[in-house]
Amino acid sequence: MDYGTNAGKGSTTDNPALRPPSAEYAFYDYAERLEKHRRGRVAIHIHLSKLQPHNRREHHIRIATNTFESLVKYFDGQLFVLKNNDIVFVARDVPVEKIDDAVLRLRYLFSEDPLAQYADQDGGDVGFCTWYLLERDYARFLALARHFYERSMVVHAEKRLKEAATGMPVNDRKPMTPAQLGKLEESLRNTNLANVIRNQPVCAYAPGVSPKAIFHELYVAITELEQLLMPDVQVTANRWLFQYLTLTLDKRMLAYLEHETQHLERAFSINLNIATVLSGEFHKFDQNISSNLRGRLVIELQKMDIFSDMGAYLFARDYLHDRGYRVCIDGLTHLTLPYMDRDQLGLDMMKMYWSPELVNLQNSDTFARLKENVGSGGPTRIILTRCDNDDAINVGQSMGINMFQGRAMDNILANHTVVYDNRQPKPPPRE
């Protein structure tokens, strides 16, 4: 399963190289977008960074975040766990006594720490927590978010300077160990994935025509999952342990979708392992959803997963098609796309990663072959993804592609009225 680390549309900075993919960025981005949606919203900043060191261990932070999870689910909430272990919770129309109850439980958890003896604050950052009524305190709340974001940018810049000076990557986080994998899987069983699930549209877009959102990809933001559950660990560093973890995340995603019906009203995609498609959990999921939903759900499978066991793929593909799902191969590049035959593989769609190298290949034989391959595979069946700038859109269109996904597409959508197309495309021809 492929999991995203990219943030969605944001206005804090347009240069991904200068923007650390962090909870601080997500918090600032969210705070900015709340400017016109302040009514009824309340925020609380829990100053866990001021706890004594022995009270700021991983399990303490995890318990603290779990305290707010039910409120996140039922009151249109957002929860941010910052690098310094502070927690910021925002919700709409939530009874104040419910937040008070959560804070009281946290005070009890840390009752032996001097910080727990401080009263709540309606301003400043002296107490155990600080409250914000966003209709009244939005400017102060935005300043808080900007402070954390700018501080994270300084740390990020210092890291980049150190890398440039030494020629070596600087990584403060350690690779995940098997023991930590076990702890993370246990944590995931009790964690509401709503906090780390993001979505990004896949759009049809041609010159002179407004973009049309064909479907949205739902994915787990791994960077934010790390920040939430294991901020000092890089879960993707060990490829094989991470691959094993994705099987657990697949199942949690399926369980999440069974209960979060707001995502099921329009077409969407999820990225799964083939082993998950063939599992009992997927069979249960399939039995619990409607046939109409199956026709709007795209199952994305990774290239390496497909070719590591072609027999399992063919079985899974036929099963998915028979049940009414659409199938997309993910993980292609401009180097591997020419070797893929969509019809022979029985695929509905193919995803190719954008590469800046394509800009310099436009007048080459390689580019001409790519255009030919796009034409034969079907321009409406090939998606150019990870489009981070306008070059990606322009080069993709010159290649004949008219399906795009990425930050550049998000920015274009922000300036248009979004049109959703929930029609069920016909499946590819089968031999």
N, C-alpha and C positions, 0 to 999 in steps of 0.2 A: 504494500500500500504506500502511496506517495502522500506525504503530509507537508502542508505548506508552512513556510516561515515568512511569507510576504505579508506585509500589512495591507489593508484595503486603502480606499481613497482617503487622502489626507491633505491638509493645507499647510502643515507646519514647514515642510520643505519638499522641493521637487527633485532633489538629488538623492537617489537611494544610497549612493556611496557615502554620503555624509549623514545618513539617518540610521542610527542603531536600531535593530529590530527588537525593541524592548518594551516592557510594561510601561515605562515612563513615556515613550512615544505614544503608545496606545492610549494612555491616560490623557495626555495633552490633546491628542487628536479628538478624543471623545469629548473633552471639556470644550474645545472650540465649537464642535458641532452642536453642543447643547444651548448655544446662545439664543436660539429661537424656540427652544423646547424646555424652558425653565419651569414652567407652571407645574406646581404639584410635586416637584422633585426636591428631595433632601439628600444631602451627602454627609458622610461621617469619615473622618480621618483618624485611624487608630495608630497611635505612636509606638508601635512595637519596637522600633529601633532604639527607644530609650530604656527598654528593659535591660536588666543585667544579662551579661553574655550567656550564662547557663540557662536563661529562660528564653533564649532566641534560637534554640536548636530546631532542626528540620521538623520534628514531630509537633513542636509547639506551634509553629507557623501553619502547619497543615491543619491542626485542630482549629486554630483561629479562623482560617478561611472556610472550613466546613461549617462553622457557626452561622455564616451568612448565606449559605447556599440555597436554603429553602426560600429566603427572601429574594434572592436573585431570580429564582424561577417564577415566583408568583407576583412580583411587583415590578416587572420590566427593569430588573436591576443589572448593574455592572459591578464587577469586583476586580480591583487591581492590586496585585501584590508587587510592591516596588522592590528595587534592588537592595534597599536598606532594611527590608522586611516590614516596612509600614504597610498598612492596608487602607485602601480607599474604597468605600462602598457608596454607590449611588442608586436610588430607586425612586419610583414615581407613585404617589398616592399610597404610600405605606404608612400604616398607623405608627405613630411615634413610639407607642408602648412596645411594639414588636422589636424595634431597633434597641430600645432600652433593655429589653429582655436579653437580646444577643450580647449587648455590652456588659450586662450584669454577669452573664455566664463567663465572659472573658475575664472580667475582674476576679471572679472566683478562681478561674484557672491560674491566674497570676497573683493570687492574693498575698503571697509571701514576698512579692517584689514591691519595692518602695513606690514604683510608678502607679501601681493600682490604688494607692491611697490618695492620689490627686483627683480633684473633681473634674468633671467634663468641662470643656471650654467652649464658649460661643465666639471665640476669636483667639488668635495667637496659637502657639503650639506647646504650651507649658504642661497641659494636663494629660490624662490618659488618652483622651480623644478630643477632637474638635468637630463641632457641628456646623453645617452650612445649609441654610434655607436658600435654594438657588434663585428664587424670585427676588430675594433681597441681597444675597451674598455672592452673586455670580462673579463679580469682578474679583473678589478675594479668592474665590474657588479657582478661577482661571489663572490667577497669579500663582497659586500653589502648584497647579499642574505645570505651568511654564517654568517654575523654579526647579522642579524635579527633572523636567525634560532638558533644560539648559545644563543642569549639573551632569546629567548622563552624557550630553554631547561633549562636555569638557573631558570627561573620562574617556569617551570614545576617541576623541581627537588625540589625547595623550597616548593612547594605545597605538593609534595609527602612526604617530610620529616615532614611537619606540620601534615599531615594526620596520618603518622606513630606515631608521638608523642602524638597526641590527641585521636587517634582511631576513629576519625570522618572525613568524607569526607569534603574537602574544595571546595566549589563551589562559585565563585565570581559572577556568573550570576543568575538572578532571573527567576523563572518559568514564562512562558507566561501567560498573562491575556487575558480575552475575548476582551478587548479594543485593546490590541496589536495584537491579532489574526486578528481583522478587518483591522488594519493598514497594517499588513503583507500581507493579501490577496489583498489589494488595491495595494501595492507595486509590488506584483507578476504579476499583470495585465500589468505593464509597464516595466517588467524586462526580459531581454534576458536570458533564462535559459542555454544558451550555456556555460556561465561562471561556472556553478555549476553541469553540467551533466558529469558524468564519465562513463566509461565502463570497464567491466572485463570479460575475456573469461571464458567459460565453456569448458573444454577440455576432450577428451578421452585420457587416458594414461594408458598403461600397461607396466610392466617390459620389458626392452629391445626394446621397440617400441617408436619412436618419438611421442611426443604429437600432437594431432590434435584438433584444435579449432572448436568445433561444432557450437557454437553461442556465441555472446557477450551479457551480460546483461547491459542495459543502466539504470542508476539510478541517482537520485538527491543526491548529497553529502550534507547532512543536515548540517554538521559542517561548510562547506564553505558557505552554504546559510545563516546560522546564522551570520557568519563573514561579509557577504556582506550586509545584510539588517538589522539585529538586533544583533550586537556583544555583547550586555550586557544581552541578553535574551536567556534562554535555552528552545527552542521550544518543546523539547521532554519531558520536566519535567511533564507537565500536559497531561496525556495519552489521555483524551477525546478530549481536544482542538487540540492536534496533529493529532488525528484520523480524525477530521473534516478538518484540514488543508490538509491532504493527498488527499482529494477529489478535492481541488483546484489544487494541484500539479499534480494529474492525468490528469486533463484537459489541464493544461499548457504543460505537456509532449506530449499529443496527438497533440496539436497545433504546438509544436516544430517539431515533426516528420513529419508533413505534409509539412514543408518547408525545413528541413535539409535532403536533399536526399542522402548525403554521407553515412548516417547510413543505408540506405535501400538497399545497394548493396549486403550485405551478411546477413546471419541469425542472429537474435538478439532476446532478450526478454525484456519485461517491466513488472513491478509489478503493478497491478491495484487493486482497490477495485471492488467488484462485483457490487456495485451501479454504478460505472463508466461504467462498461461493458454494463449495461442495460440503460445507459443514451443516450440522444440525441447527445451529443458530440462524443460518441464512434460510434454511427450510422453514423454521418457525416464523421468521420475519415475513417470508413470502406468503405463508398461510394467513397472516394477520393483516395484509394490506389488500386493497381493491385491485381488480384487473385494470381499471382506469389509471391507477397510479403506476402500475408496472410499465404501461406504455409511455409514461412521462419520465421514467427513471433510467438514466444512463449509468451503466457499470463500467468504470475505467479500470483497466488491467495494465500492470507494468510490463514493458517489453521484456525485461529479463525474466519475469515470472512466466510469461508465455513460452519463451523459447527454452527455458530450463526443463520443461516437461510438456511437450507438445500434445501428448495424449490426454493429459489432465485438462489442458486448455480446450481442446476440441470437445471434450465431454461437457465442460463448464459452459462453453459458448453455445452448444446446442441446447443445453438445459435452459440457459438464460433466454435464448430466442424463443424456445417453445413456451416459456412462461410470459413472454411479451416484453422483456427488457431489451434495451439497446446496448450494444457493446462497443467500447472505444479502447484502442491501444494507446497508452501514454508512455512517454519517455523517448520518443524518436527525436533525432537531430537531422540537420540537412545532409549529414553523411549517411545516415541509415534509412531515411525515407525512400530513396530510390530502389532499395532492395525489398520494399514491402508491397505486396499485391493485396489490396483491400478485399477484392472479390474472392481470391483464393483463401484468404484467412477468414472470410466470412464476417468481416467487421462492418459496423455501421459508420464508425468515425475513426480518425487517426489524429493524434496530437503531436505536433512538432515544436520543439523548443526554439525560440528566437535566439539567434547568435549574431552579435555585431559583425562577425566575419562576413556575413551575407552582403553587407553594404559594398564591400570591395569585390564581390564576386558577380555583380550584376551584368557585366559584359563578358562573362566567361562561359565556356561550354558547360561547366558544372551547373551554372544558374539556368541555362537553357534546358538541361536535362531535368532540373527540378520543376521548371514550368511545365514540361511535358508530363512529368509524373503527377503533378497536381491536377492537370487536365484529365488524365486518364483515371485518376483516383476519385475525381469528383470534387470541384471547388467547394461545394457545400458540405463536404464530408471530411475536409481537412482543416484542423484548427491550429493556428499559430498561437502558442501560449508563451507566457513570461515576457510579454511585450511591454518593456519598461519605458519606451520613448517613441516619438513620432516616426523615427526611422523604421522601427519594426512594422508599424502599420503601412507606411508607404512602400517599403520593400516587399512586404507580404502581398499587398494589392498588385504590385507589378509582377509578382510571381503567379498571380491568378487566384490567390487565396482571398476569401471574403468572410472568414470566421476567425475571430480574434479574442484573446483573453489576456489580461494583465493590467498594470497600473495605467499605461497609456490609454487603454480602452476605458478604464474607469474614469479617467479625466474627460474623455470625450462624452461619455454618458452623463457626466455631471452638468454638461451644457446643453443637454437635449432632454426632451420628454421621453422617458423610457417606455418602449412598447414591448410587451411580452407576447411571445408566440408559443402557445401550448399545443399546437397541432402535433400529431404523432407522425414523424417522417416514415416513409415506407422502408422496410428492412432491405438490406442489400440483396442482390440476386444470389441465389444459392445454386450450387452445381447439382 
